[in-house]
């Protein structure tokens, strides 16, 4: 048994994906600004909006915070998935670190996958922080299963990580990638129903809005958290998110530039 454990530890030490992921985790832990935007800022935003809209709607009896909280979780998954991957990749390219990596036997897919895997390890803490805060301060309960919620969040994270890698595949400067990130995310900020119901938009826009990954994520999160839906009920949204991630990652690997 001890020999098997030692062999496993040795294999993990030699595995390039594992070592690249650990390196990325250490980089993130050394960035207090990133920790603030991923964990602290969403909680502060939830607190401010929850206090401002704490009273139930006289017409429906529902509180806005119950609608808002899953949308904020979706927004945070989008932001951390795209900015948390796209920004450091371009930073490494600008500092000529990628050029050095290229001379090693490291595979391009391992390098890109390590960024995504490191983000997944923070996903649990991000989701628990927001839903836990909403339950503790505003009594917002998760009515569905946590397993269904975890699967939806995982699919959303993979979808946006793929998009983040794709956007960061070519730019050489932080300014350029920031512009592209905002260009990709702005339509979802406005249309995907984070702060208000996307059905308010004209009907001819609905097919395009439904195709956006943040719309799928927000709708699935609300279905599970607010209405107790199971995995089968949110399967179309989950598959759409996974498709966004798979296609984006495949394109990112093909288009990725080291210098």
N, C-alpha and C positions, 0 to 999 in steps of 0.2 A: 504494500500500500504506500509506504513512504517513497519507494522507488518510483511508483507511478506518479505521485504528487510532485516529486522533483522533476520528473520528465515533463510533466505538464507545465510547470513553472519555467523550465528551460525552453520549451516550445513557445510559450507566450513571450519570453524575452527575445526570441529570435524572429517572432512574427512581425513583419514590417507594419501591418495594419494596427496591431496592438500598440506598438511603440509610437507610431505617428499619432494615434488617438490620445495616448497619455501625454505626449508633448503638447497637443492642442489644449488639453484640459489644464495643464500647468500655465499655458499662455493666458487662458481665460481667467484663471484665479489671480493672475498678476494685474488684471485690468479692472480697477474698482469702478470705473465709469461704466463698463459693460455690465457688471453685477448690478449697479444701480438701475440701469435702463431695463434690464431683464426682470428683476425681482421687485425693486422698491417702487419705481415709477408706476407700474400697473396697479399696485396696491393703493398708492396715493390717489390715482385717478378714480379707482373704484370707491374710495372713501369720499372724495369730493362729490362725485355724481350721485352716490348713494344717499348722501345727506340732502343734496339739492332735490332729489326726486324720491324721497322716502315714503310719501303718502300714496295710498292706492288711487287708481283712476276711478272717479265716481261712476263712470259708465260701465266699466268692466270689472271693477274690484281688484284688478291686478296691479302690482307695483312695477314701476319702470325698471327698478334695479334687478328684478327677476328676468326681464327681457335683456337688459344690458349686460349682465355678468357673463353669460356664455359668449356674447359678441366680443367682450374685452379679452376673454381667453383666446378666442380665435385670432383677434388682432395681435395679441402678444406672440402667438405661435407663428404667425406670418412674419412679424418683425424680427423675432429672434432667429427664425429659420433663414431669412434672406440676409439681413444685416449681419447676423452672427457668423455667416459663412462668407458672403460676398466681400465684405469689407476686409477681413484679415487675409483673404486670398490675394486681393489687389495690393494690399500693404506689403505682403511678402514678395510679390512680383516687382513692386516699385523699389524695394530694398535689395533686389537682385538675389533674394534667397531661393526663389524658384529656379533660377539659372544654375545655382549650385546643386539643388536637389536633382536636377536633370542629369547630372554627371554620375549619380549613384545608380545602383541596380533597382531602385524603387520603381514600382509600376505606377503609371499615371492614375489608374483606377483606385489603387490603394491610397494614394495621396488624397484624392478627392473624397473617397469614402470615409477617411478618418475625420474630416471636418464634419460630415453628417453624423457619424457615430458619436462624436463628442457632444453635439447638440442634443442628441437623443438622451444622453445621460443626464442632462439638465432638465429635460422635459417634465419628468415626474415632479420635481421640486417647483417648477413654474406653475403647473396646473393645480397642485395641492395648495400652493400659496394663495392663489386667487380664489378658488372655490372655498378653501378653508377660511379665508378672511371674510368672504361674503356670508358664509354660514355663521361665523362668530359674531360679526357686527350687525348684520342685517337679517339673519335668520333665513337666508336663501338655501334651501335644501336641494340636493341632487336626488331627483325622484327615480331615475333609472339606475341601472347597475353600473358600478365603477369599472367593470370589465368592458362594457360597451363604450363607456366614456374613454377608457384608455386606448381602445382600438381606434376610435375616431381621432383622438389627439395624435396618436402615432401616425396614422395615415396623413393627417394634416401637416405634421412636422416633416414627413418624408416628401410630400408634395412641394412645400415651400423651400426645403433644402435644395431640391433639384432645381427650382427656379433661381435660387440664390447663386448656385454654382454656374448655371447657364449665363446669368447676367454678368458674372465676374470672370467668365472664361477668356475674354479678350482685352478689356480695358487695362491701361497701364498706369492710370492715376486715380486717386481717391475721388477727385472732383468728377471725373467721367463716370465712374461706377455709381457715385451718389446720384447723379442725374438719371442714369438708367434705372436705378432702384426706385426712385421716386416716380419715374414714368410708368413703371410696371405696377407699383402699389397704389398710386393715386386713384385709378378707376375703381379698385376694390375698396379703398377707403370710402369713396362716395356712393358706390352702387350696391355693395354686398350686404347691407343691412346690419352693420355693427351697432349704430346708434339709433336707427329707425328701420321700420319694415320696408324691405326693398320692393314689396308689392305696390307701394305708392307710386312707383315710376310707371310710365305708359306701358300698356300691354305689349306693344311691339318691341320693347326693350327686354322683356322678360327672358326670352331664350338666350340672349347673350349674357344676361346677368346670371342665369342659372349655370352657365358654363364656367364662370369664374371660380377658382379654387376657394377663395374666401367665402363666397356665398354657400358653397357646398359644406364647408367646415362649420360656418355659423348655423346653418339650418340643422345639420346633424347634431351639433352640441346642444342646441335648444330642444330638439326632439328628445334627446336622451335625458338631459338635465331637468328640463321643465315639464315634459310630458311623459316621462318614463318609457320611451320607446326602446325596443330591443335592437340588436344588431341587424336583424333581417329588415327592419323598417328603414334603416339608414344605409343599407348596402349600396344603393346607387350613388349616394354622395361619397361613401368610402372608396368605391372603385374609381370614381372620377378623380379624387385626390391622389390615389396611387398611380393613376395613368398620367397625371400631370408630373408627378415625381419621376416616373420611369422614363418618359419621353425627354424631359428636361435634362436628367442625368446623362442619358445616352448622347444627347446633343452636346452637353458640356464636355464629356470625355473626348468627343471627336473634334471640337472646336478649341479646346484649351490651349492657351499659349503660355509658354514658360518665361518668355522674355518680353 
